């Protein structure tokens, strides 16, 4: 294998680009697949899990990898696009081995696995040769906090404990490996984890990150994960979610559980969610978010632009600001109209938004049907629209992503995550992965 270093720590491979021989990027590394073997033989590396568009994990045999570098993997160009499914005899390094508690064989001392390293052999195989462990690491609970002690690197044969199922594994290492991933991509990984690991990831993620991931997961996964959290933590996560997403999730829960969680939420966070729950799911009121960008008439263009520059703001919500008389929290004072971001970009920064507001377009009403909302956005080439009550108060905004979410089949997220491509079996892959446990 040309360009192969002598030792590669696997957690550092997460997210790096994978290229074909022509230099075209085909995806990114998600994980490494190994086969655990009877002691004292170290695990054998079978291949990489590579995520290719759209969010599809595929298996790349290690025998087809030609170059391993700090920022790139290159393979020989042959890639089976059949969706990767882990077999019982296989173990995912990042998803299942990191954060595990093992014991140093000589002393029996418990240590936590921080990383593992693979090394090439003379026969062009790759084996797990080293384990990076941490002594005295505190596990923490519920907010992703971890405390690390002394770290050391030992031979794989110097530790015991990888073959047993661990019930309190934690997930700090897995989360750190995918720290830079977008929520939708991390949600795809969480969806495919075993139930035990999904719970461990949920416990270790901070509230905001978990909220972002929940918003991208299928409904069944959302309900399952929320059910594993203590009620106080579940309420905190719901507060961190968008009010519309929190309302959608709470709407699927039994009435008693829903009311219990709403009661535990801060009143200012629970109030908009309760309002959304009063509307039909397929109405403008049920589709809207209660957190659009709202400015007063005396706000300047510069002030409005500063608000939509917020990197945490949904791009569809950032496409326009809504001008309302105080109070500017939904439900607002009188709604005056909308200013689209392109208009803001054309005007001098000191200009008042009240002078450039578009008041000609009729707003949406909360009882309008999903079909009517979709036709409204399509007719006027909009990515969002204001929802205003009969008294002229702004209630929220419906964005195109929420419309599409409801127009698509209910299980569309799960379909995207689980869809399999038709592909012929790969003899080389089958030879590598078949019967590994007996080698």
C-alpha positions as CSV (number, residue, x, y, z in Angstrom):
1,X,0.0,0.0,0.0
2,X,1.8,3.1,-1.2
3,X,1.7,6.1,1.1
4,X,0.6,4.0,4.1
5,X,2.0,5.2,7.4
6,X,3.2,2.7,9.9
7,X,0.4,3.3,12.4
8,X,-3.0,5.1,12.0
9,X,-5.2,6.1,14.9
10,X,-8.7,5.4,13.7
11,X,-10.7,8.2,15.5
12,X,-8.6,10.6,13.4
13,X,-9.9,9.1,10.2
14,X,-13.5,10.1,10.9
15,X,-14.7,12.6,8.3
16,X,-11.7,12.6,6.1
17,X,-12.2,12.6,2.3
18,X,-12.0,9.5,0.2
19,X,-10.7,9.9,-3.4
20,X,-10.6,7.6,-6.5
21,X,-7.5,7.3,-8.6
22,X,-8.5,10.3,-10.7
23,X,-8.6,12.6,-7.7
24,X,-12.4,12.9,-7.5
25,X,-13.8,12.8,-4.0
26,X,-16.4,10.0,-3.6
27,X,-17.2,10.4,0.1
28,X,-15.9,10.6,3.6
29,X,-14.9,8.0,6.2
30,X,-17.5,7.2,8.8
31,X,-16.0,4.2,10.6
32,X,-13.6,1.3,10.3
33,X,-14.8,-2.4,10.3
34,X,-12.8,-5.0,12.2
35,X,-13.2,-8.6,13.1
36,X,-12.5,-9.5,16.7
37,X,-10.6,-12.7,17.0
38,X,-9.6,-15.2,19.8
39,X,-6.8,-13.9,22.1
40,X,-4.0,-13.2,21.7
41,X,-4.6,-12.5,18.0
42,X,-5.4,-8.8,17.4
43,X,-8.5,-7.8,15.5
44,X,-8.2,-7.8,11.7
45,X,-9.2,-4.7,9.8
46,X,-11.8,-5.6,7.1
47,X,-12.4,-2.2,5.6
48,X,-13.8,1.3,5.9
49,X,-17.4,2.5,6.1
50,X,-17.5,5.4,3.6
51,X,-20.5,7.7,3.3
52,X,-21.3,8.6,-0.3
53,X,-24.1,10.9,-1.5
54,X,-26.9,10.9,-0.5
55,X,-26.1,9.8,3.0
56,X,-25.4,6.2,2.0
57,X,-22.8,4.2,3.9
58,X,-21.0,1.7,1.7
59,X,-18.2,-0.8,2.5
60,X,-14.7,-0.2,1.1
61,X,-12.5,-3.3,1.6
62,X,-9.1,-2.4,3.1
63,X,-7.5,-4.4,0.3
64,X,-8.6,-1.7,-2.2
65,X,-7.1,1.2,-0.2
66,X,-3.9,2.4,-1.8
67,X,-3.0,5.5,0.1
68,X,-3.7,6.5,3.7
69,X,-2.7,10.1,4.6
70,X,-3.6,12.5,7.4
71,X,-6.3,14.3,5.3
72,X,-7.2,11.8,2.6
73,X,-7.8,8.1,1.7
74,X,-7.3,7.0,-1.9
75,X,-8.6,3.7,-3.2
76,X,-8.2,1.8,-6.5
77,X,-11.5,3.0,-8.0
78,X,-13.6,-0.1,-7.4
79,X,-16.5,0.6,-5.0
80,X,-19.6,-1.5,-4.5
81,X,-22.5,1.0,-3.9
82,X,-24.6,-1.5,-2.0
83,X,-25.6,-0.1,1.4
84,X,-23.4,-1.3,4.2
85,X,-24.9,-3.5,6.8
86,X,-22.8,-4.7,9.8
87,X,-22.7,-8.4,10.3
88,X,-22.8,-10.1,13.7
89,X,-19.1,-11.1,13.5
90,X,-18.0,-7.5,12.8
91,X,-17.3,-4.6,15.1
92,X,-17.3,-0.8,14.3
93,X,-14.3,0.8,15.9
94,X,-15.6,4.3,16.4
95,X,-19.2,3.4,17.2
96,X,-18.5,0.4,19.4
97,X,-15.0,0.3,20.7
98,X,-14.3,3.9,21.8
99,X,-15.3,4.8,25.3
100,X,-15.3,1.1,26.3
101,X,-13.9,0.3,29.8
102,X,-11.2,-2.4,29.5
103,X,-8.6,-3.7,32.0
104,X,-4.9,-3.7,31.8
105,X,-4.0,-7.4,31.7
106,X,-1.0,-7.1,34.1
107,X,-2.6,-5.1,36.8
108,X,-6.3,-5.5,36.3
109,X,-6.7,-1.7,36.4
110,X,-9.8,-0.4,34.6
111,X,-9.1,2.1,31.9
112,X,-11.2,3.8,29.2
113,X,-10.5,3.4,25.5
114,X,-9.7,6.8,23.9
115,X,-8.6,5.5,20.5
116,X,-7.2,2.4,18.7
117,X,-4.5,2.2,16.1
118,X,-4.3,0.0,13.0
119,X,-1.0,-1.1,11.6
120,X,0.0,-2.8,8.3
121,X,1.6,-6.2,8.1
122,X,4.0,-7.7,5.7
123,X,1.1,-9.6,4.1
124,X,-0.7,-6.3,3.4
125,X,-3.2,-7.0,6.1
126,X,-4.1,-4.3,8.7
127,X,-4.4,-5.3,12.3
128,X,-5.4,-3.4,15.5
129,X,-2.0,-3.2,17.2
130,X,-2.3,-0.5,19.8
131,X,-4.9,0.9,22.1
132,X,-4.8,4.5,23.6
133,X,-6.4,4.4,27.0
134,X,-7.1,6.9,29.8
135,X,-6.7,6.3,33.5
136,X,-9.1,7.8,36.0
137,X,-11.5,9.2,33.5
138,X,-14.8,10.3,35.1
139,X,-17.9,9.3,33.2
140,X,-20.2,12.2,34.0
141,X,-23.9,12.2,33.1
142,X,-26.4,14.0,30.9
143,X,-24.4,16.9,29.5
144,X,-21.5,15.3,27.6
145,X,-19.0,16.3,30.3
146,X,-15.9,14.1,30.7
147,X,-12.8,14.4,32.8
148,X,-9.6,12.7,31.4
149,X,-6.8,11.4,33.5
150,X,-3.4,10.1,32.5
151,X,-3.3,8.7,28.9
152,X,-1.0,5.9,27.6
153,X,-0.7,3.7,24.5
154,X,-0.4,0.0,25.0
155,X,-0.4,-3.2,22.9
156,X,-3.8,-4.6,22.0
157,X,-2.7,-7.8,23.8
158,X,-2.1,-5.9,27.0
159,X,-5.9,-5.2,27.6
160,X,-8.9,-7.4,28.3
161,X,-12.5,-6.5,27.8
162,X,-13.2,-5.9,24.1
163,X,-15.2,-9.1,23.5
164,X,-17.8,-8.6,26.3
165,X,-20.9,-6.4,25.9
166,X,-20.6,-3.3,28.1
167,X,-23.8,-1.7,29.5
168,X,-22.4,1.6,30.6
169,X,-20.0,2.4,27.8
170,X,-20.5,6.2,27.3
171,X,-20.0,7.9,24.0
172,X,-17.6,10.8,24.4
173,X,-15.1,9.4,21.9
174,X,-17.7,8.7,19.3
175,X,-19.1,12.2,19.6
176,X,-15.7,13.8,19.5
177,X,-14.9,11.9,16.3
178,X,-18.0,13.3,14.6
179,X,-17.9,16.7,16.2
180,X,-17.8,18.7,12.9
181,X,-20.6,16.7,11.3
182,X,-23.9,18.4,10.4
183,X,-26.8,17.3,12.5
184,X,-28.5,15.5,9.6
185,X,-25.3,13.4,9.0
186,X,-24.9,12.6,12.7
187,X,-28.6,11.7,12.8
188,X,-28.0,9.2,10.0
189,X,-25.2,7.6,12.1
190,X,-27.3,7.6,15.3
191,X,-30.2,6.0,13.4
192,X,-28.0,3.0,12.5
193,X,-26.5,2.4,15.9
194,X,-27.8,-0.4,18.1
195,X,-30.4,0.7,20.6
196,X,-27.9,0.6,23.5
197,X,-25.4,2.9,21.7
198,X,-28.2,5.3,20.7
199,X,-29.0,5.7,24.3
200,X,-25.4,6.3,25.3
201,X,-25.0,8.9,22.6
202,X,-28.2,10.7,23.7
203,X,-26.9,10.8,27.3
204,X,-23.5,12.1,26.2
205,X,-24.6,14.8,23.8
206,X,-25.3,18.3,25.1
207,X,-28.9,19.5,25.0
208,X,-28.5,21.7,21.9
209,X,-26.7,19.1,19.8
210,X,-29.1,16.4,20.8
211,X,-32.0,18.7,19.9
212,X,-30.5,19.3,16.5
213,X,-30.1,15.6,15.9
214,X,-33.6,14.7,17.1
215,X,-35.0,17.2,14.6
216,X,-33.4,15.2,11.8
217,X,-34.4,11.7,13.0
218,X,-37.4,9.6,12.0
219,X,-40.4,9.9,14.4
220,X,-39.9,6.4,15.9
221,X,-36.3,7.2,16.7
222,X,-37.3,10.5,18.3
223,X,-39.8,8.9,20.6
224,X,-37.4,6.1,21.5
225,X,-34.6,8.4,22.4
226,X,-36.8,10.9,24.3
227,X,-38.2,8.0,26.3
228,X,-34.7,7.0,27.5
229,X,-34.1,10.4,29.1
230,X,-35.1,11.4,32.5
231,X,-38.1,13.8,32.4
232,X,-36.1,16.9,33.5
233,X,-33.5,16.2,30.7
234,X,-36.2,15.5,28.1
235,X,-37.8,18.9,29.0
236,X,-34.4,20.7,28.6
237,X,-33.9,19.1,25.1
238,X,-37.4,20.0,24.0
239,X,-36.7,23.6,25.1
240,X,-33.6,23.6,22.8
241,X,-35.6,22.3,19.8
242,X,-37.5,24.6,17.5
243,X,-41.0,25.1,18.9
244,X,-42.6,23.6,15.7
245,X,-40.3,20.5,16.0
246,X,-41.0,20.2,19.7
247,X,-44.7,20.4,19.1
248,X,-44.6,17.7,16.4
249,X,-42.7,15.4,18.7
250,X,-44.9,16.0,21.7
251,X,-48.0,15.5,19.5
252,X,-47.0,11.9,19.0
253,X,-46.7,11.2,22.8
254,X,-49.4,10.0,25.1
255,X,-51.4,12.8,26.6
256,X,-50.1,12.2,30.2
257,X,-46.5,12.2,29.1
258,X,-46.9,15.2,26.9
259,X,-48.5,17.3,29.6
260,X,-45.8,16.2,32.2
261,X,-43.0,17.4,29.9
262,X,-44.8,20.6,29.0
263,X,-45.1,21.3,32.7
264,X,-41.4,20.8,33.3
265,X,-40.4,23.1,30.5
266,X,-39.8,26.8,31.2
267,X,-43.1,28.7,30.8
268,X,-41.7,31.0,28.1
269,X,-40.6,27.9,26.1
270,X,-43.7,25.9,26.7
271,X,-46.2,28.6,25.8
272,X,-45.5,28.7,22.0
273,X,-45.4,24.9,21.9
274,X,-48.9,24.8,23.5
275,X,-50.2,27.2,21.0
276,X,-48.9,25.2,18.1
277,X,-50.5,22.0,19.5
278,X,-53.9,23.7,19.2
279,X,-53.7,23.7,15.4
280,X,-54.2,20.9,13.0
281,X,-51.0,19.3,11.8
282,X,-51.7,20.0,8.1
283,X,-52.7,23.7,8.6
284,X,-50.5,26.8,8.4
285,X,-50.8,27.1,12.2
286,X,-49.6,23.5,12.7
287,X,-46.7,24.0,10.2
288,X,-45.4,27.3,11.4
289,X,-42.5,28.1,13.6
290,X,-43.1,30.8,16.3
291,X,-39.5,32.1,16.1
292,X,-39.2,34.0,12.8
293,X,-36.9,37.1,12.5
294,X,-39.0,40.1,13.7
295,X,-38.0,43.8,13.8
296,X,-39.7,47.0,14.9
297,X,-40.6,49.7,12.3
298,X,-37.8,51.9,13.5
299,X,-35.1,49.2,13.1
300,X,-32.4,50.0,10.4
301,X,-31.4,47.8,7.5
302,X,-28.0,47.3,9.3
303,X,-29.9,45.9,12.4
304,X,-32.0,43.6,10.3
305,X,-29.0,42.3,8.5
306,X,-27.2,41.6,11.8
307,X,-30.1,39.4,12.8
308,X,-30.2,37.3,9.7
309,X,-26.4,36.8,9.8
310,X,-26.9,34.5,12.8
311,X,-25.2,31.2,11.7
312,X,-27.7,29.2,13.8
313,X,-30.6,30.5,11.9
314,X,-32.4,28.3,9.4
315,X,-31.6,29.6,5.9
316,X,-35.3,29.7,5.0
317,X,-36.0,31.8,8.1
318,X,-33.1,34.1,7.3
319,X,-34.5,34.9,3.8
320,X,-36.8,37.6,5.2
321,X,-37.6,39.7,8.2
322,X,-41.1,40.6,9.5
323,X,-41.9,44.1,10.5
324,X,-44.3,44.5,13.4
325,X,-45.2,47.1,16.0
326,X,-44.1,46.2,19.5
327,X,-44.3,43.7,21.1
328,X,-42.0,41.9,18.7
329,X,-42.4,38.4,20.3
330,X,-45.1,36.2,18.8
331,X,-48.0,36.9,18.9
332,X,-46.8,40.3,18.0
333,X,-48.3,43.8,17.8
334,X,-49.7,44.8,14.4
335,X,-48.0,43.1,11.5
336,X,-46.9,45.7,8.9
337,X,-45.3,43.5,6.2
338,X,-42.2,41.7,5.1
339,X,-38.7,42.8,3.9
340,X,-36.8,40.2,1.9
341,X,-33.1,39.9,2.4
342,X,-32.3,40.9,-1.2
343,X,-34.0,44.2,-0.6
344,X,-32.0,44.7,2.6
345,X,-28.8,44.1,0.6
346,X,-29.8,46.9,-1.9
347,X,-30.5,49.6,0.7
348,X,-28.1,51.8,2.6
349,X,-27.5,50.5,6.2
350,X,-29.1,53.5,8.0
351,X,-32.4,53.1,6.1
352,X,-35.4,52.3,8.3
353,X,-37.1,49.0,7.4
354,X,-40.5,50.7,7.7
355,X,-39.7,52.6,4.5
356,X,-39.0,49.5,2.4
357,X,-41.6,47.0,3.7
358,X,-43.6,44.9,1.3
359,X,-47.2,45.2,2.5
360,X,-49.0,44.2,-0.7
361,X,-48.7,40.4,-0.3
362,X,-51.6,39.0,1.8
363,X,-50.3,36.9,4.7
364,X,-51.2,33.3,5.4
365,X,-54.0,32.5,7.9
366,X,-53.4,29.8,10.6
367,X,-56.3,27.7,9.4
368,X,-55.1,27.5,5.7
369,X,-54.6,24.0,4.5
370,X,-51.2,22.5,3.6
371,X,-52.1,22.5,-0.1
372,X,-53.1,26.2,0.1
373,X,-49.8,27.1,1.8
374,X,-47.8,25.1,-0.8
375,X,-49.6,26.9,-3.6
376,X,-49.0,30.3,-2.0
377,X,-45.3,29.8,-1.7
378,X,-45.1,28.4,-5.3
379,X,-47.2,31.2,-6.7
380,X,-45.0,34.0,-5.3
381,X,-41.7,32.1,-5.5
382,X,-41.2,32.3,-1.7
383,X,-39.3,30.1,0.7
384,X,-41.3,31.3,3.7
385,X,-44.5,33.2,4.5
386,X,-45.9,35.1,7.5
387,X,-48.9,33.6,9.4
388,X,-51.1,36.4,10.8
389,X,-54.4,36.1,12.8
390,X,-57.6,38.0,12.0
391,X,-56.6,40.8,14.3
392,X,-53.4,41.5,12.4
393,X,-50.9,39.9,14.8
394,X,-48.0,37.9,13.5
395,X,-48.2,34.3,14.9
396,X,-45.2,32.8,13.1
397,X,-43.8,31.8,9.8
398,X,-44.2,28.7,7.5
399,X,-40.9,27.7,5.7
400,X,-40.6,25.6,2.6
401,X,-38.7,22.9,4.4
402,X,-41.7,22.3,6.8
403,X,-44.1,22.2,3.8
404,X,-41.9,19.6,2.0
405,X,-41.6,17.6,5.3
406,X,-45.4,17.3,5.4
407,X,-46.0,16.8,1.7
408,X,-43.5,13.8,1.5
409,X,-44.6,10.4,2.9
410,X,-44.6,10.2,6.7
411,X,-41.6,7.8,6.7
412,X,-39.5,9.7,4.2
413,X,-36.6,10.3,6.6
414,X,-36.4,6.6,7.4
415,X,-36.7,5.7,3.8
416,X,-33.8,8.0,2.9
417,X,-31.7,6.5,5.7
418,X,-32.6,2.9,5.0
419,X,-32.9,2.8,1.2
420,X,-30.7,0.2,-0.4
421,X,-29.2,0.3,-3.8
422,X,-29.5,-2.7,-6.0
423,X,-25.9,-4.0,-6.5
424,X,-24.3,-7.2,-7.5
425,X,-22.5,-9.1,-4.8
426,X,-18.8,-8.4,-4.6
427,X,-16.7,-11.6,-4.5
428,X,-13.7,-9.8,-3.0
429,X,-15.8,-8.2,-0.3
430,X,-17.5,-11.5,0.5
431,X,-14.1,-13.3,0.7
432,X,-12.8,-10.6,3.1
433,X,-15.9,-10.4,5.3
434,X,-17.0,-14.0,5.1
435,X,-15.9,-16.4,7.9
436,X,-13.7,-13.8,9.5
437,X,-14.4,-15.0,13.0
438,X,-12.6,-18.3,12.4
439,X,-9.3,-16.8,10.9
